[in-house]
Amino acid sequence: MIRRPNILLITADQWRGDSLGLMGHPCVRTPALDALATEAMVFANHFAPCAPCSPARASLYTGLYQMNHRVVANGTPLDARFDTIALAARRAGYRPTLFGYTDTTLDPRGRAPDDPELHSYEEVLPGFTCRQPLREDDRTWIIWLRQRGHSETLLADPHAVAPAPDGGVSLAPPGYGPQETQTAFLVEKLLDWHAEQEAGHPWFAHVSFLRPHPPFVVPEPFASMVSPADVPAPIPLAADPHPLVRLTRDRAAAANFQPGLSGTIAQLSPDDILRIRALYYGMIAEVDAQLGRLFETLKARGDWEETLVIFTSDHGEMLGDHGLLGKGGFHAGGQHIPLIIRLPGGVAGLTQGFTSAADVFPSLLDLWGIAPGHAPDGETLLPALSGAGGAERDWALWEYDFRHALPDAMRNQMGLDPRDCHLSVLRRRDAQYVHSPAFPPLVFDLERDPSGSVDLAGQACDLRRDMAEALLRRLTRLRDDTLAGRPLAGA
């Protein structure tokens, strides 16, 4: 095992944990990741600790659950006192370099109110050198497309597609090609940078891909790669949906998921949802194709054998399950994400133990042999990667703060304090429990109801009690232990 290997940290935004060929998905085609898995450890039950993007990435970068880092929404600052993957990498002798984005809102304390870096939640996590930014406005990618000769009409709305004949979700491709996607753009910039690296000096690259995040649009051959007729049907909407599900369906604009749509996601037809699922799987294939290009180039340049590869996502995508699109909430589709780690000299295999995005930071600390600046909530995966076992839980925990998903008037009408607008979820193989100050608790028997569709909180009293107590044990144990674990000598 190389103590200071090259580090390639890959995040693909909004990638569901089940959407990999190696996981046996009937439609998804991921040959590059499938090949990576043959020489890597695959963590089949890996979960994001929170959503959306900024909170989830805060957990990945700090190794903390949301209850401790307190990034509750896109735009919530990340406390500057926390150690991060990037800062730790510098202490380990790397110059961590970013391609894409980290969706970090910087701590405003000690900064002037007019500091330009306080005007966006898309700033760069301190410690990273940003070689190639890619913000939500796609400006840098659009400039690149302009340099490739595209018309101003396309550049004004690059994701525009021909409307579907029935006015629903369109399967048409956009005007840019398969080697002109945002993914291809970032891979090209990363490979240009990689060619500049000095031999024998370990490097650290974090490439943060936007796709398969909406809008659900992808060029050929990926747009028609999967037929809507062949995709698995989503988990149906419950007959009496949870209030949070109803609020989300009734408020989320369909245009957020594909330009040109009207109404809300509640108004999308079953055919629309199947088309979205087909496009999503095509978008995954597009990212995988670019990953194949990246991996093969590293091999050709002789760097592969000394490179630690981490492939993961920030959070999942509901993809029509339980009537929802997007991320967050208490259903597993919004939080179950992939994790594949290839450690030079490590072992390959698949593990079913529960892991968390909070485990990535302490794993790197363990690899480098350096101490964290705070006490991470996650656990090192290095023993599992080196064949010694370890760090596999029998539970997963995630949180969702939805205060910003509800307008003030709606919260007031419901009599909800913003601090009550959150939920905590404990998931085991056999059951899942949901606690929220805003709503009654939920409990699901996953052995009888694997999709988590039928709430048994009013019937399975023993299971509800056991899960509530187990959640409380986890929450109390996850309190910040940074200074509590450092008593004065002789005290």
N, C-alpha and C positions, 0 to 999 in steps of 0.2 A: 504493500500500500504506500503510495506517494503522499508524504505529509503536506507538501505544497504543490498539488497538481494545478494545472489550468482549471479555471472554473467557468462553466457555461450554464448560466441560470436562465431558463426559458419559461416565460409565462404566456399562455394563450388565453385571452380574455373570454370568460363566460363558457368554458368548455366543460360539459358534463362528464362525470366520472365513468358513466357507462358507455360513452361514445368513443370507443376504441375497437379496432378489429381484434386486437389481442384479448379483449374481454368477451369475445363471442357475439358482438353486435351483428345483427343480420344485414345491415345496410352500410355501415361505416367502413370506409376503406382507408387504412392508415399503414401502408407498407413500411414507411420509414420508422415510425414508432414501434411497429411490430418487430422490426429487425433490432431496434435499440433494446427492446425488452428481452431479447435472447441473451444479452450480455449485461443486464441490469436487474435491479430489484424493483418489482411492481407492487405497489401498495394499493390493494383492491378496495379497501374501505377507508379512504382518505377524505377528510371533510374540511371545508373552510370554516373558521370560527365565527364568521360574520359576513355581512354584505351590506351595501354594494361595494364598489371598487375601492374607494379610499379606506374604509374600515378593514376590508379583507386584506389589502396590501399592507396596512399597518401591522396586522397580525403576522403576515409572512415575514416582514422585514424586522420585526422586534421580537418575535417569539412569544407574544403576549395575547391573551384573550381580550375581547373588547372591554370587559369589566375593568381591566387594568390600563389599557392604552387610551380608552375613552374617545376614540375616533368613531363617532356615531353616524356620520353621513359624509358624502362628498362635500368638502368645504370645512369640515371640522379640523382644527389644527392638531398636528402630532406634537406632543410635548417634547421640547428639545432635550429634556433630561434623559430620554431613552437612548440606549445603545441600539445600533442597527447592523444589519448585514454589511452595509457599505462601510460604516465606521470601523467595524471589527476587521473587515478585509484589509483596510489600510494598516491597522495595527499588525496584521499578519504579513505585511510587506507587499500587498497588491495595490494597483491603481484601478479600482473597480470602475468600469466604463459602461454607460447606459446607452441603449439603442431603443427608443420608444418613449416610455413614460412610467412614472411611479405613482401618479395621482396623489401627490403629497401636498397638503396645506401646511405651510410653515408656521411655526410658533411665532405669534406676533409680538410677544413680550420682548422688550429691548430694541424693537424696530420702530422706525418712524411711520406714522399712519400712511404716508404717501409712498412708502417703499413699494416699487413695482412688483416685488415678489410676493406681496400680500394681496394681490388683485385676482389671484387664480388658485383653484385647488389643484392645478396641474403643474405645480412646481416639482423640482427634482429633489429626491430624498438626499439630505446632507450626507456627504461622503462619496457620492457618485460623481464622476466626470461624465457629462452628457455629450457624447460624440454626435448622436443624431436624434433630435427630439421628434416626436410625433404627437401633437396635441389633438384635442377633439375636433378642432376646425380643419384638420387635415392639410394645413397650409404647406408644410414642408413637402408632403407627398404630392400635392397639386403642382407645386413649383417643379418638382421632378418630372411630372407628366407633361408639363408645358415644355420642358427641355427636350422631351421625347417627341415633340411635334403635334400634340393634341390641340384641338380647336378650343377657343374660348367658350364655345357653347357647352362642350363636355366639361370643361374645367369649372364652369359656373355651378354645375350639379353633377359631379362625376358618378354618383350612385343612381342617377335617374335610369329607369328602365321603361320599356314599352308597356302600356297598361294591359292587364288581362282582359280578354273579351267580356268576361262577366263582371268586371269592375273590382274583383277581389285581389288576392295576392298574385303577383305576377311571377312567372318562372323565367322571364326573359333575362338575358345577360346585359350588363352595362356596356358602355362603349370602350372601356379599357380591356386589355388582354390579360391572359393568365400570368405573364411575366411582368405585369405592371400593377399588381395589387399592392396594398400597403405592406403585406407580408414580404413580397419580393423586394420592395424598396428597402425595408430594414435589413433583410438578408444581404443585399448588395452592399449596403453601407458597412455592415459588420465584417463582411469578407474583405472589403477594402482596408478596413482598420487592422484586421488580423494579419494581412500581408505585410503590414508595417512593424509588427511585433518582433523584437529581438530574440533570436534563438537562445534558449536556455534560461529565459526570464519568464516565470509563470505569469499568465495573464488572467484577468477576471472580466468576463463580458456578461452583462444582463440584457437580453433581448426581450422586450415586452411587446408581444404582438397584440394588435387590436382584435383580430378575428379569432373565433367566430361570433364576436359581439355584433348585435344589430348595427346597421340595417341588414336585413336578410337579402343580400344581393351578392352574386358571385359570377365571374365570367365563365365562358365555356373553356374546357369541356366539363367543368364542375357543375354548371347550372343544370345540366340535364343528366348528370351522372346517376342520380337516384330518382326514381319515379315516385310521385306521391302515392301511387297505387300499391307500392311495395313496402312503404314504411309502416312500422308498428303503430297501431292506434294509441293515442294518449290515454292516460288514466282518466276516467270520466269525472266530470264535476259532480260533487255530492248533491243529493236531492235538496238538502238544506245546508248550503255552504256556510262556513264560518264567516262572521262579520268582516274579518280582515280580508278574506278572499273576495267577498262581495264588493267591498270598498275598492280593492285593487282592480277588479274587473271593470267596475263602473267608471273608474277615473283614468286608467292608463290608456293613452291615445294609441290607436293602431298604427298611426303614422310614425311613431317612435321605432317601430319594428320593420317597416318598409315604407319609404317615401311614396306619397300618392294615395295612401289608404285614408279612409275617413272613418269617423266614429271611434268607438273604444274597442278594446280586445273582447269585451263581452258580446260585441256585435259581429265578430268574425264567424264565418261558417265553419262547419267541420271540414269541408274541403280546403278552406283557407289554412287551417291548422296543419293539415297533412302536407300542403305545399310548403309551409314554413319549415316543417320538419325535414322535408326533402332538401330544401335549400341549405338548411343548417348542416346537414351531413355533407353536402357538397362543399360548403365553406371549410369544414374540417379537413376534407380531402385536399383542398387548396393549400391550407397551412402545412399539412403533412408533406406535400410535394416540395414545398420550400425547405422544410426541415431535412428532407432527403438531400437536397442540393447543398445545404449547409454541412451536414454530416459527411457527405462524400468529399467535399472540398477539404475539410479538416483531415480526413484520412489521406487524401492525395498529398497534402502538405506535410504529412508526418507528425501531426500534433494529436491525433486521436487517442493514442495509447496513454498519453499523459494528461488527459482531460476528464475531469469530473463533470458529468452532464446531469442536470436536474431539469426535468420537464414537469410542469404543473400548471395550474390555473389560479385565478383569484377567487372565483365562485362559480356556481353552476348556472343552469338555464332551465326553467320549468318546461318550456317547449310544448305547452298545451296541457301538460298534466294538471289535473285538478282544476282545469279551466283557466290556467294562468300562463302568462309569458313573463320572461325576465327572471330576476333573482330575488333572494331574500325570502322571508317567511319561515314557516315551520315545517314545510314538506322537504323531503330529502333531496329532491331534484335540484333545488336551488343552492344546495350546499355541498353535495357529493361531487368531488373533483378528482382528476387524475394526479398521480404522483409516480414518476418513474425516475430512479436514480441509478446512474452508472458510475461506480467507483472504480478507478484503476486498481487492479489487484483484488477487487471485492468479489462477491458472489452474485450469481443471478438466480432469480426465482420469483415466485408470487406469494405474497403473504396476505392473509385475510384479517389480521388484527387491525383494530381501529387506530388510525393515526390522524394527526391534525397539521394544518399548515404552520401552526406554532412550533412544530418540531424541526423545521428546516434550519432556522437560525441556530439553535443549540447543537444541531448536528455538525454545522460548519465550524462552530467554536470548538467542538470536540476534535474535529479533524485537524484544525490548526493548532490545538493545544494552547489556546488563550482563554482568559477569563472574560465573562461578560461584564458590562457596566451596570447591569441590573439583573435581577433574578428572573430568567425566562419562565414562562408557564409550561412551555413544551419540553419534550424529552429528546435526547439524542437518539438518532436512528443508526448511528455508526456501528453499534454491535450487530444489528440486523444486516447491515451492508457488508460487514466483514465476516459474516457466518457464525457469529457468536450468539445470535438471538437477541431478545430484549425489545424494549419500547413498543410493545403491542398491547394496547388496552382492550378491555371488553366493553368499552363505551366510547361515544363521541358526544361532544358538547358544542352547541353553537348558539349564537345570540342574534337578535334582529331588533334594531331600534327603528321604529317607524314613526317617530314624532314628526319628521319632515315630510312624510308621505301623506299626512293629513293637514289640510288647511286649518288655520287658527279657528275659523268659524265652525268648522266641523268638529274639531276637538272640544270647543266650548259647548257645542250642542250636545255632544256625548258626555259632557262632564268629566273630561279627561285632562289631568295634569300632564304636561309634556314628559315629565319624568316617569309617568306610568305607561308611556307608549313604547314598551319594549317587551320582548319575550325571550325566554331561555329554554333551550331544548336539550333533553338528555335522551340519547338513542343507544339502545343495546340491540343485540341480534333478535331478541324476543319481544321487545316493547319499545315504545317511544312516549315520552312525557313532555308536555308543553306547559310552562308556567308564564303567565302575564298578569301584572296588576290590573290591566285594562279589561280582561276577559276571563271567564271561567277556565279552569284548567282542562287540558285534553289528555287522553291516554289512548294509545293504540296497541292492540295485540298483534304484533307483526308476524307471529307464527300462523295465526288464522287469517290475518288481513295484511299481507306483505306490502301492499301499496299505501297503507296508512290512510284509509278512507273512512273508517267507521270509528267515531269517538265512543269510547266505553267508560268515560269518566263517571257517569252516573250509575254504572252497573258493576264494573270490576273494581270494587272498593279496595280490596287488598292490593291489587296491582298498582292502583293509583297511589296508595299510601307508600308502598315500597319504592316506587319511582320518585315520588316527591322527596322522600328521605334521602334517596341516593343522589338526587340533584342537589339538595341542600349540602350534603357532604362534599360534593365536588366544588360547589361555589365557595364554601368556607375554606376549603383547602387551597383554593387558587388566589387567595389574598396575597398582595405584594409582600415578598419576603426578602427584598433586597438588603435592607439594613438590619432586619430582624435576624438574619443569618450571619451577621458580622459583629458579634459582641466585642467589647473592649477586652484586651488581654488582661487576665486576672480579675475581671469583673465577676 
